[in-house]
C-alpha cells in the first residue's frame, strides 16, 4: 500500500484518504473563514443566508429531483447536484433573485464549467443552453 505524509502534522496515511487527524478539514475551515472575512461579497453573502433563499434553493432541488440536468443531457452522466445556480446573475438583475424559473440545480463541477463559459464571453450562449435544458427536462420528466 502506498502512503503519503500530511504537510501539517507529518503523520502517515494511505493515498486516496485524508489525514486521520483532520488537518485538511481544519485548513479548509481556516481558508473559508479568511475568504469570508477578506474576499467574499458581503451583500451576496447576506442574500444567501436568508431563510427565503434557503427555502427557494430547496424548492429548486426538489424541482430537479436533486439531479444535475446539465451533466445528464450534455455529458451523458447521471450526477447529483449540490447547489442552485442563477441563470441570470443577481448582479445583472436583482429582481430575478428569488425567481424559481431563473434557477437550475447543478453539481460543483458543472457550476464551475458554467462560470468559465460566463467569464469567457459565452454568457448568453450558456444561458440559452441552460434554459433549453430546463424546458427539455420539464417536458420529459414533469
Secondary structure, DSSP 8 states (H G I E B T S, - for coil): --EEE-TTT--EEETTS--TT-HHHHHHHHHHHHHHHHTS-HHHHHHHTSHHHHHHHHHHHHHTTTB-HHIIIII----B--EEEESS-TTT-GGGTT-GGGEEEE-HHHHHHHHHHHHTT-HHHHHHHHHHHHHHHHHHH-
